[in-house]
Amino acid sequence: MQRLHNKTCLVTGAGAGIGYATVEAFISEGARVIAIDRTPEGLADLAGRHSGLKTHLVDVTDADAVEALFADLDRLDVLFNCAGMVAKGDLLTCSPEDWTRTFYLNVTAIFHMSRHAVPLMIKSGGGSIVNMGSVISSIGAAPDRLAYGASKAAVIGLSKSIALDYAAENLRCNVICPSAVETPSMAARIEAMDDPVAARRAFESRQPIGRMAFTGEIAEMAVYLASDLSGCVTGSAMIMDGGAKL
């Protein structure tokens, strides 16, 4: 039996990396998937691979666009808030613009998406919200990641509040907290560094297992949290960091 059979799942940041891998994992488990991203290339590629996939160009930082998206939905079982960004900088070098932009994409967008998703889930008897977090958060810190770490700590707090407030409605909310993940954006960041070979080695060495996580591993956790098999799991931060914060 497919774990997400007949479930309607919405994935943000679906055009690349973890979001892309999760769309494919959800489809393979029998879900009806709605994939959204702010750029068309990845969505077009996914649509070419999966004929039944619904795609929408949506900037999740645009509250009006999010409201318009949900106005056309009559059912939702799973929401995976995957869209996010990483800004560099410590307290003195993080610009106010990067701080604001980081929080709006990493936290406020989840607020808007979840606020529209919850009534649909309650209407259909419950559901699962899965949020993309990080071990760089309330779990631990990393150099030059002030805005990112603060925003992901907020995601954990937001998720726990949603989990508690709607547990009686059979609605769950959890956070996936990886360390470094092998994604196209991560590869681009490494290649832009002065010594990409040394940079990659440094990223990999942060995890005691000696490598970064694969997108498919994160997607598998998203499938589990989306499925009824995790029916007793809510308000949890699922750490997938290869031992980085032990």
C-alpha atoms as an extended CHARMM CRD file, in Angstrom:
* protein
*
       246  EXT
         1         1  MET       CA              0.0000000000        0.0000000000        0.0000000000  PROA      1               0.0000000000
         2         2  GLN       CA              1.3700000000        3.4000000000       -0.9550000000  PROA      2               0.0000000000
         3         3  ARG       CA              1.8780000000        5.5160000000        2.1610000000  PROA      3               0.0000000000
         4         4  LEU       CA              0.2550000000        8.6670000000        0.7530000000  PROA      4               0.0000000000
         5         5  HSD       CA             -2.5010000000        7.0490000000       -1.2950000000  PROA      5               0.0000000000
         6         6  ASN       CA             -5.2200000000        9.5940000000       -2.1520000000  PROA      6               0.0000000000
         7         7  LYS       CA             -3.6430000000       12.3530000000       -0.0570000000  PROA      7               0.0000000000
         8         8  THR       CA             -3.4720000000       15.8670000000       -1.5210000000  PROA      8               0.0000000000
         9         9  CYS       CA             -0.0390000000       17.3250000000       -0.7830000000  PROA      9               0.0000000000
        10        10  LEU       CA              1.2830000000       20.8440000000       -1.4070000000  PROA      10              0.0000000000
        11        11  VAL       CA              5.0470000000       21.4460000000       -1.6100000000  PROA      11              0.0000000000
        12        12  THR       CA              6.6730000000       24.8880000000       -1.6340000000  PROA      12              0.0000000000
        13        13  GLY       CA             10.1570000000       25.4460000000       -3.0510000000  PROA      13              0.0000000000
        14        14  ALA       CA              9.4140000000       22.4990000000       -5.3220000000  PROA      14              0.0000000000
        15        15  GLY       CA             11.5950000000       23.4910000000       -8.2460000000  PROA      15              0.0000000000
        16        16  ALA       CA             14.9420000000       22.2640000000       -6.9250000000  PROA      16              0.0000000000
        17        17  GLY       CA             16.7800000000       20.4110000000       -4.1950000000  PROA      17              0.0000000000
        18        18  ILE       CA             14.8070000000       19.0300000000       -1.2640000000  PROA      18              0.0000000000
        19        19  GLY       CA             11.4900000000       20.2890000000       -2.5970000000  PROA      19              0.0000000000
        20        20  TYR       CA             12.0150000000       18.6580000000       -5.9890000000  PROA      20              0.0000000000
        21        21  ALA       CA             13.0280000000       15.3420000000       -4.4060000000  PROA      21              0.0000000000
        22        22  THR       CA             10.0290000000       15.4460000000       -2.0870000000  PROA      22              0.0000000000
        23        23  VAL       CA              7.5700000000       16.0540000000       -4.9210000000  PROA      23              0.0000000000
        24        24  GLU       CA              8.8820000000       12.9250000000       -6.6210000000  PROA      24              0.0000000000
        25        25  ALA       CA              8.7760000000       10.9370000000       -3.3720000000  PROA      25              0.0000000000
        26        26  PHE       CA              5.2100000000       12.0290000000       -2.6360000000  PROA      26              0.0000000000
        27        27  ILE       CA              4.0780000000       11.0710000000       -6.1440000000  PROA      27              0.0000000000
        28        28  SER       CA              5.7490000000        7.6590000000       -5.8650000000  PROA      28              0.0000000000
        29        29  GLU       CA              3.7580000000        7.0740000000       -2.6780000000  PROA      29              0.0000000000
        30        30  GLY       CA              0.4110000000        7.7660000000       -4.3750000000  PROA      30              0.0000000000
        31        31  ALA       CA             -0.1500000000       11.4150000000       -3.5010000000  PROA      31              0.0000000000
        32        32  ARG       CA             -1.8740000000       14.0330000000       -5.5910000000  PROA      32              0.0000000000
        33        33  VAL       CA              0.7650000000       16.7660000000       -5.5310000000  PROA      33              0.0000000000
        34        34  ILE       CA              0.5670000000       20.5250000000       -5.9930000000  PROA      34              0.0000000000
        35        35  ALA       CA              4.0690000000       21.8840000000       -6.5790000000  PROA      35              0.0000000000
        36        36  ILE       CA              4.7810000000       25.5880000000       -6.2400000000  PROA      36              0.0000000000
        37        37  ASP       CA              7.8690000000       27.6850000000       -6.7730000000  PROA      37              0.0000000000
        38        38  ARG       CA              8.6400000000       31.2690000000       -7.7270000000  PROA      38              0.0000000000
        39        39  THR       CA             10.6330000000       30.2810000000      -10.8320000000  PROA      39              0.0000000000
        40        40  PRO       CA              9.3470000000       28.1360000000      -13.7080000000  PROA      40              0.0000000000
        41        41  GLU       CA             12.3040000000       25.9800000000      -14.7610000000  PROA      41              0.0000000000
        42        42  GLY       CA             12.1590000000       23.2820000000      -12.0950000000  PROA      42              0.0000000000
        43        43  LEU       CA              8.3720000000       23.1430000000      -12.1930000000  PROA      43              0.0000000000
        44        44  ALA       CA              8.4380000000       22.6300000000      -15.9500000000  PROA      44              0.0000000000
        45        45  ASP       CA             10.9030000000       19.7900000000      -15.5470000000  PROA      45              0.0000000000
        46        46  LEU       CA              8.7340000000       18.1320000000      -12.9000000000  PROA      46              0.0000000000
        47        47  ALA       CA              5.5970000000       18.5530000000      -15.0150000000  PROA      47              0.0000000000
        48        48  GLY       CA              7.3680000000       16.8940000000      -17.9260000000  PROA      48              0.0000000000
        49        49  ARG       CA              8.2030000000       13.9000000000      -15.7380000000  PROA      49              0.0000000000
        50        50  HSD       CA              4.7950000000       13.5630000000      -14.0510000000  PROA      50              0.0000000000
        51        51  SER       CA              1.6900000000       14.1240000000      -16.1610000000  PROA      51              0.0000000000
        52        52  GLY       CA             -0.7560000000       14.4270000000      -13.2560000000  PROA      52              0.0000000000
        53        53  LEU       CA              1.2600000000       17.0070000000      -11.3500000000  PROA      53              0.0000000000
        54        54  LYS       CA             -0.2910000000       20.4280000000      -10.7190000000  PROA      54              0.0000000000
        55        55  THR       CA              2.1890000000       23.3010000000      -10.7050000000  PROA      55              0.0000000000
        56        56  HSD       CA              1.7870000000       26.9770000000       -9.8250000000  PROA      56              0.0000000000
        57        57  LEU       CA              4.1840000000       29.9040000000       -9.9820000000  PROA      57              0.0000000000
        58        58  VAL       CA              3.8150000000       31.4560000000       -6.5360000000  PROA      58              0.0000000000
        59        59  ASP       CA              6.1210000000       33.6370000000       -4.4670000000  PROA      59              0.0000000000
        60        60  VAL       CA              5.3140000000       32.4980000000       -0.9190000000  PROA      60              0.0000000000
        61        61  THR       CA              6.4560000000       35.8610000000        0.4540000000  PROA      61              0.0000000000
        62        62  ASP       CA              3.4980000000       37.4500000000       -1.3800000000  PROA      62              0.0000000000
        63        63  ALA       CA              0.5690000000       37.0770000000        1.0240000000  PROA      63              0.0000000000
        64        64  ASP       CA             -1.9780000000       37.9720000000       -1.6790000000  PROA      64              0.0000000000
        65        65  ALA       CA             -0.5870000000       35.3180000000       -4.0420000000  PROA      65              0.0000000000
        66        66  VAL       CA             -0.7540000000       32.7230000000       -1.2640000000  PROA      66              0.0000000000
        67        67  GLU       CA             -4.3720000000       33.6430000000       -0.5380000000  PROA      67              0.0000000000
        68        68  ALA       CA             -5.2340000000       33.3470000000       -4.2400000000  PROA      68              0.0000000000
        69        69  LEU       CA             -3.5920000000       29.9160000000       -4.4070000000  PROA      69              0.0000000000
        70        70  PHE       CA             -5.6660000000       28.5620000000       -1.5230000000  PROA      70              0.0000000000
        71        71  ALA       CA             -8.8660000000       30.0820000000       -2.8820000000  PROA      71              0.0000000000
        72        72  ASP       CA             -8.7910000000       27.4170000000       -5.6080000000  PROA      72              0.0000000000
        73        73  LEU       CA             -8.2380000000       24.4810000000       -3.2290000000  PROA      73              0.0000000000
        74        74  ASP       CA            -11.0500000000       22.4960000000       -1.6720000000  PROA      74              0.0000000000
        75        75  ARG       CA             -8.9360000000       19.8680000000        0.0920000000  PROA      75              0.0000000000
        76        76  LEU       CA             -5.4650000000       19.5790000000        1.5670000000  PROA      76              0.0000000000
        77        77  ASP       CA             -4.0080000000       16.7260000000        3.6050000000  PROA      77              0.0000000000
        78        78  VAL       CA             -0.3070000000       17.6170000000        3.6800000000  PROA      78              0.0000000000
        79        79  LEU       CA              1.6390000000       20.8780000000        3.4970000000  PROA      79              0.0000000000
        80        80  PHE       CA              5.4160000000       20.7770000000        3.1730000000  PROA      80              0.0000000000
        81        81  ASN       CA              6.8550000000       24.2640000000        3.6890000000  PROA      81              0.0000000000
        82        82  CYS       CA             10.2200000000       23.7530000000        2.0470000000  PROA      82              0.0000000000
        83        83  ALA       CA             11.0130000000       27.1660000000        0.5110000000  PROA      83              0.0000000000
        84        84  GLY       CA             13.7990000000       28.9840000000        2.3090000000  PROA      84              0.0000000000
        85        85  MET       CA             17.0780000000       30.8750000000        2.0830000000  PROA      85              0.0000000000
        86        86  VAL       CA             20.4560000000       31.1320000000        3.7770000000  PROA      86              0.0000000000
        87        87  ALA       CA             21.9050000000       34.5690000000        4.4710000000  PROA      87              0.0000000000
        88        88  LYS       CA             25.5060000000       35.0520000000        5.5690000000  PROA      88              0.0000000000
        89        89  GLY       CA             26.6270000000       37.3620000000        8.3200000000  PROA      89              0.0000000000
        90        90  ASP       CA             27.0470000000       37.7960000000       12.0610000000  PROA      90              0.0000000000
        91        91  LEU       CA             25.4050000000       40.4570000000       14.2360000000  PROA      91              0.0000000000
        92        92  LEU       CA             27.5430000000       43.2470000000       12.7730000000  PROA      92              0.0000000000
        93        93  THR       CA             27.6800000000       42.1120000000        9.1420000000  PROA      93              0.0000000000
        94        94  CYS       CA             24.1380000000       40.8470000000        8.5550000000  PROA      94              0.0000000000
        95        95  SER       CA             22.3090000000       43.6750000000        6.8370000000  PROA      95              0.0000000000
        96        96  PRO       CA             18.8350000000       44.7190000000        8.0300000000  PROA      96              0.0000000000
        97        97  GLU       CA             17.5970000000       43.8450000000        4.5280000000  PROA      97              0.0000000000
        98        98  ASP       CA             18.9450000000       40.2710000000        4.7660000000  PROA      98              0.0000000000
        99        99  TRP       CA             17.5050000000       39.9100000000        8.2560000000  PROA      99              0.0000000000
       100       100  THR       CA             14.0360000000       40.9770000000        7.1000000000  PROA      100             0.0000000000
       101       101  ARG       CA             14.1520000000       38.9450000000        3.8910000000  PROA      101             0.0000000000
       102       102  THR       CA             15.2980000000       35.8190000000        5.7630000000  PROA      102             0.0000000000
       103       103  PHE       CA             12.5000000000       36.0200000000        8.3000000000  PROA      103             0.0000000000
       104       104  TYR       CA              9.8640000000       36.7440000000        5.6910000000  PROA      104             0.0000000000
       105       105  LEU       CA             10.7620000000       33.7230000000        3.5790000000  PROA      105             0.0000000000
       106       106  ASN       CA             11.8020000000       31.2740000000        6.3020000000  PROA      106             0.0000000000
       107       107  VAL       CA              9.1380000000       32.1250000000        8.9010000000  PROA      107             0.0000000000
       108       108  THR       CA              6.3860000000       34.5260000000        7.7900000000  PROA      108             0.0000000000
       109       109  ALA       CA              5.7100000000       32.5670000000        4.5980000000  PROA      109             0.0000000000
       110       110  ILE       CA              5.1550000000       29.4570000000        6.7310000000  PROA      110             0.0000000000
       111       111  PHE       CA              2.7200000000       31.4760000000        8.8700000000  PROA      111             0.0000000000
       112       112  HSD       CA              0.6950000000       32.5060000000        5.8090000000  PROA      112             0.0000000000
       113       113  MET       CA              0.7780000000       29.0720000000        4.1560000000  PROA      113             0.0000000000
       114       114  SER       CA             -0.1770000000       27.2540000000        7.3550000000  PROA      114             0.0000000000
       115       115  ARG       CA             -2.8710000000       29.7690000000        8.2380000000  PROA      115             0.0000000000
       116       116  HSD       CA             -4.6480000000       28.9780000000        4.9850000000  PROA      116             0.0000000000
       117       117  ALA       CA             -3.9190000000       25.2390000000        5.1390000000  PROA      117             0.0000000000
       118       118  VAL       CA             -5.2540000000       24.5360000000        8.6390000000  PROA      118             0.0000000000
       119       119  PRO       CA             -8.9610000000       25.2260000000        7.8960000000  PROA      119             0.0000000000
       120       120  LEU       CA             -8.8160000000       22.9370000000        4.8520000000  PROA      120             0.0000000000
       121       121  MET       CA             -7.1910000000       20.1870000000        6.9020000000  PROA      121             0.0000000000
       122       122  ILE       CA             -9.7190000000       20.5050000000        9.7150000000  PROA      122             0.0000000000
       123       123  LYS       CA            -12.5350000000       20.3870000000        7.1660000000  PROA      123             0.0000000000
       124       124  SER       CA            -11.2410000000       17.0600000000        5.8150000000  PROA      124             0.0000000000
       125       125  GLY       CA            -10.6370000000       15.4900000000        9.2250000000  PROA      125             0.0000000000
       126       126  GLY       CA             -7.0220000000       16.3790000000        9.8990000000  PROA      126             0.0000000000
       127       127  GLY       CA             -3.6580000000       16.6190000000        8.2000000000  PROA      127             0.0000000000
       128       128  SER       CA              0.0740000000       17.0550000000        8.5030000000  PROA      128             0.0000000000
       129       129  ILE       CA              2.2110000000       20.1770000000        8.1920000000  PROA      129             0.0000000000
       130       130  VAL       CA              5.9130000000       19.5200000000        7.6770000000  PROA      130             0.0000000000
       131       131  ASN       CA              8.2520000000       22.5000000000        7.9710000000  PROA      131             0.0000000000
       132       132  MET       CA             11.8420000000       22.7500000000        6.8340000000  PROA      132             0.0000000000
       133       133  GLY       CA             14.0510000000       23.6350000000        9.7710000000  PROA      133             0.0000000000
       134       134  SER       CA             17.7350000000       23.1580000000       10.5160000000  PROA      134             0.0000000000
       135       135  VAL       CA             20.0570000000       22.1300000000       13.3090000000  PROA      135             0.0000000000
       136       136  ILE       CA             21.3340000000       25.7020000000       12.9630000000  PROA      136             0.0000000000
       137       137  SER       CA             18.4960000000       27.0140000000       15.1330000000  PROA      137             0.0000000000
       138       138  SER       CA             17.5760000000       26.5450000000       18.7920000000  PROA      138             0.0000000000
       139       139  ILE       CA             19.4330000000       23.2160000000       18.4780000000  PROA      139             0.0000000000
       140       140  GLY       CA             22.8450000000       24.7230000000       17.7150000000  PROA      140             0.0000000000
       141       141  ALA       CA             24.6800000000       27.5450000000       15.9950000000  PROA      141             0.0000000000
       142       142  ALA       CA             27.1030000000       28.0710000000       13.1100000000  PROA      142             0.0000000000
       143       143  PRO       CA             29.4640000000       30.9600000000       12.3290000000  PROA      143             0.0000000000
       144       144  ASP       CA             28.0910000000       33.8000000000       10.1620000000  PROA      144             0.0000000000
       145       145  ARG       CA             24.5370000000       32.4560000000       10.1500000000  PROA      145             0.0000000000
       146       146  LEU       CA             22.8120000000       34.8940000000       12.5180000000  PROA      146             0.0000000000
       147       147  ALA       CA             19.6040000000       35.4990000000       10.5400000000  PROA      147             0.0000000000
       148       148  TYR       CA             19.3540000000       31.9260000000        9.3140000000  PROA      148             0.0000000000
       149       149  GLY       CA             19.7930000000       30.3890000000       12.7690000000  PROA      149             0.0000000000
       150       150  ALA       CA             17.3490000000       32.8000000000       14.3720000000  PROA      150             0.0000000000
       151       151  SER       CA             14.7520000000       32.1770000000       11.6610000000  PROA      151             0.0000000000
       152       152  LYS       CA             15.0150000000       28.3940000000       11.9290000000  PROA      152             0.0000000000
       153       153  ALA       CA             14.6940000000       28.6150000000       15.7200000000  PROA      153             0.0000000000
       154       154  ALA       CA             11.4760000000       30.5330000000       15.0840000000  PROA      154             0.0000000000
       155       155  VAL       CA             10.2830000000       27.7660000000       12.7340000000  PROA      155             0.0000000000
       156       156  ILE       CA             10.6740000000       25.2220000000       15.5400000000  PROA      156             0.0000000000
       157       157  GLY       CA              8.7350000000       27.4160000000       17.9650000000  PROA      157             0.0000000000
       158       158  LEU       CA              6.0140000000       28.1280000000       15.4060000000  PROA      158             0.0000000000
       159       159  SER       CA              5.6750000000       24.4300000000       14.6100000000  PROA      159             0.0000000000
       160       160  LYS       CA              5.3500000000       23.4170000000       18.2600000000  PROA      160             0.0000000000
       161       161  SER       CA              2.6080000000       25.9930000000       18.7760000000  PROA      161             0.0000000000
       162       162  ILE       CA              0.6570000000       24.7580000000       15.7460000000  PROA      162             0.0000000000
       163       163  ALA       CA              1.0860000000       21.1640000000       16.9200000000  PROA      163             0.0000000000
       164       164  LEU       CA             -0.2950000000       21.9140000000       20.3800000000  PROA      164             0.0000000000
       165       165  ASP       CA             -3.1370000000       24.1720000000       19.2680000000  PROA      165             0.0000000000
       166       166  TYR       CA             -4.5500000000       21.7260000000       16.7160000000  PROA      166             0.0000000000
       167       167  ALA       CA             -3.7340000000       18.2910000000       18.1440000000  PROA      167             0.0000000000
       168       168  ALA       CA             -7.3910000000       17.7410000000       19.0300000000  PROA      168             0.0000000000
       169       169  GLU       CA             -8.2940000000       18.3180000000       15.3770000000  PROA      169             0.0000000000
       170       170  ASN       CA             -6.1000000000       15.3940000000       14.2600000000  PROA      170             0.0000000000
       171       171  LEU       CA             -3.6940000000       17.9230000000       12.7520000000  PROA      171             0.0000000000
       172       172  ARG       CA              0.0230000000       17.4040000000       13.2550000000  PROA      172             0.0000000000
       173       173  CYS       CA              2.9810000000       19.7090000000       12.6900000000  PROA      173             0.0000000000
       174       174  ASN       CA              6.6530000000       18.7130000000       12.6870000000  PROA      174             0.0000000000
       175       175  VAL       CA             10.0210000000       20.1020000000       11.6110000000  PROA      175             0.0000000000
       176       176  ILE       CA             12.8270000000       18.4210000000        9.6700000000  PROA      176             0.0000000000
       177       177  CYS       CA             16.1980000000       19.6670000000       10.9470000000  PROA      177             0.0000000000
       178       178  PRO       CA             19.1670000000       18.6790000000        8.7740000000  PROA      178             0.0000000000
       179       179  SER       CA             22.7170000000       19.9350000000        8.7580000000  PROA      179             0.0000000000
       180       180  ALA       CA             24.3230000000       20.4640000000        5.3250000000  PROA      180             0.0000000000
       181       181  VAL       CA             22.4060000000       18.8890000000        2.4250000000  PROA      181             0.0000000000
       182       182  GLU       CA             23.7630000000       18.0960000000       -1.0340000000  PROA      182             0.0000000000
       183       183  THR       CA             21.5240000000       20.3680000000       -3.1370000000  PROA      183             0.0000000000
       184       184  PRO       CA             22.0890000000       22.4500000000       -6.2980000000  PROA      184             0.0000000000
       185       185  SER       CA             22.1020000000       25.6320000000       -4.1960000000  PROA      185             0.0000000000
       186       186  MET       CA             24.6900000000       24.1380000000       -1.8400000000  PROA      186             0.0000000000
       187       187  ALA       CA             26.8440000000       23.0840000000       -4.7950000000  PROA      187             0.0000000000
       188       188  ALA       CA             26.6080000000       26.6180000000       -6.2300000000  PROA      188             0.0000000000
       189       189  ARG       CA             27.6270000000       28.1600000000       -2.9000000000  PROA      189             0.0000000000
       190       190  ILE       CA             30.6360000000       25.8460000000       -2.6820000000  PROA      190             0.0000000000
       191       191  GLU       CA             31.7280000000       26.5420000000       -6.2580000000  PROA      191             0.0000000000
       192       192  ALA       CA             31.5560000000       30.2930000000       -5.6090000000  PROA      192             0.0000000000
       193       193  MET       CA             34.0960000000       30.0230000000       -2.7510000000  PROA      193             0.0000000000
       194       194  ASP       CA             37.7900000000       30.7660000000       -3.1870000000  PROA      194             0.0000000000
       195       195  ASP       CA             38.7820000000       27.1070000000       -2.7740000000  PROA      195             0.0000000000
       196       196  PRO       CA             35.7860000000       24.8870000000       -3.6540000000  PROA      196             0.0000000000
       197       197  VAL       CA             37.6510000000       21.6540000000       -2.9070000000  PROA      197             0.0000000000
       198       198  ALA       CA             38.6010000000       22.7790000000        0.5970000000  PROA      198             0.0000000000
       199       199  ALA       CA             35.1340000000       24.2380000000        1.1390000000  PROA      199             0.0000000000
       200       200  ARG       CA             33.4350000000       20.9730000000        0.2150000000  PROA      200             0.0000000000
       201       201  ARG       CA             35.7890000000       19.0600000000        2.4810000000  PROA      201             0.0000000000
       202       202  ALA       CA             34.9190000000       21.4280000000        5.3370000000  PROA      202             0.0000000000
       203       203  PHE       CA             31.1750000000       21.0380000000        4.8120000000  PROA      203             0.0000000000
       204       204  GLU       CA             31.4720000000       17.2580000000        4.6970000000  PROA      204             0.0000000000
       205       205  SER       CA             33.6920000000       17.0650000000        7.7810000000  PROA      205             0.0000000000
       206       206  ARG       CA             31.1240000000       18.8530000000        9.9400000000  PROA      206             0.0000000000
       207       207  GLN       CA             29.0970000000       15.6400000000       10.0050000000  PROA      207             0.0000000000
       208       208  PRO       CA             30.7480000000       12.7510000000       11.8560000000  PROA      208             0.0000000000
       209       209  ILE       CA             29.4020000000       10.3940000000        9.1790000000  PROA      209             0.0000000000
       210       210  GLY       CA             31.7410000000       12.2300000000        6.7720000000  PROA      210             0.0000000000
       211       211  ARG       CA             29.2590000000       13.4970000000        4.2150000000  PROA      211             0.0000000000
       212       212  MET       CA             26.3190000000       15.8170000000        3.7010000000  PROA      212             0.0000000000
       213       213  ALA       CA             22.7650000000       14.4920000000        3.6540000000  PROA      213             0.0000000000
       214       214  PHE       CA             21.1750000000       13.5600000000        0.3350000000  PROA      214             0.0000000000
       215       215  THR       CA             17.9250000000       15.1790000000       -0.7660000000  PROA      215             0.0000000000
       216       216  GLY       CA             16.3040000000       11.7560000000       -1.0450000000  PROA      216             0.0000000000
       217       217  GLU       CA             16.9630000000       11.1230000000        2.6470000000  PROA      217             0.0000000000
       218       218  ILE       CA             15.1960000000       14.3430000000        3.6080000000  PROA      218             0.0000000000
       219       219  ALA       CA             12.3430000000       13.5120000000        1.2350000000  PROA      219             0.0000000000
       220       220  GLU       CA             11.9270000000       10.1080000000        2.8820000000  PROA      220             0.0000000000
       221       221  MET       CA             11.5090000000       11.7860000000        6.2660000000  PROA      221             0.0000000000
       222       222  ALA       CA              8.9380000000       14.1260000000        4.7290000000  PROA      222             0.0000000000
       223       223  VAL       CA              7.0180000000       11.1060000000        3.4150000000  PROA      223             0.0000000000
       224       224  TYR       CA              7.0370000000        9.5240000000        6.8670000000  PROA      224             0.0000000000
       225       225  LEU       CA              5.8230000000       12.7050000000        8.5890000000  PROA      225             0.0000000000
       226       226  ALA       CA              3.1630000000       13.1920000000        5.9210000000  PROA      226             0.0000000000
       227       227  SER       CA              1.8700000000        9.6380000000        6.2590000000  PROA      227             0.0000000000
       228       228  ASP       CA             -0.4770000000        8.0880000000        8.7950000000  PROA      228             0.0000000000
       229       229  LEU       CA              2.4360000000        5.9470000000       10.0410000000  PROA      229             0.0000000000
       230       230  SER       CA              3.6240000000        8.9880000000       12.0090000000  PROA      230             0.0000000000
       231       231  GLY       CA              0.1950000000        9.5720000000       13.5370000000  PROA      231             0.0000000000
       232       232  CYS       CA              1.6440000000        9.9000000000       17.0660000000  PROA      232             0.0000000000
       233       233  VAL       CA              4.4430000000       12.2830000000       16.0260000000  PROA      233             0.0000000000
       234       234  THR       CA              3.6880000000       15.9730000000       16.4310000000  PROA      234             0.0000000000
       235       235  GLY       CA              5.6100000000       18.9940000000       17.6390000000  PROA      235             0.0000000000
       236       236  SER       CA              8.8890000000       17.1850000000       16.9720000000  PROA      236             0.0000000000
       237       237  ALA       CA             12.1360000000       18.4640000000       15.5070000000  PROA      237             0.0000000000
       238       238  MET       CA             13.4690000000       15.5140000000       13.5250000000  PROA      238             0.0000000000
       239       239  ILE       CA             17.2580000000       15.8830000000       13.5460000000  PROA      239             0.0000000000
       240       240  MET       CA             19.0040000000       14.5980000000       10.3980000000  PROA      240             0.0000000000
       241       241  ASP       CA             22.5080000000       15.9720000000       10.7820000000  PROA      241             0.0000000000
       242       242  GLY       CA             24.8290000000       12.9800000000       10.5370000000  PROA      242             0.0000000000
       243       243  GLY       CA             25.8230000000       13.5510000000       14.1450000000  PROA      243             0.0000000000
       244       244  ALA       CA             26.8660000000       17.1750000000       13.6810000000  PROA      244             0.0000000000
       245       245  LYS       CA             25.2750000000       18.4070000000       16.9020000000  PROA      245             0.0000000000
       246       246  LEU       CA             25.9330000000       15.3950000000       19.1550000000  PROA      246             0.0000000000
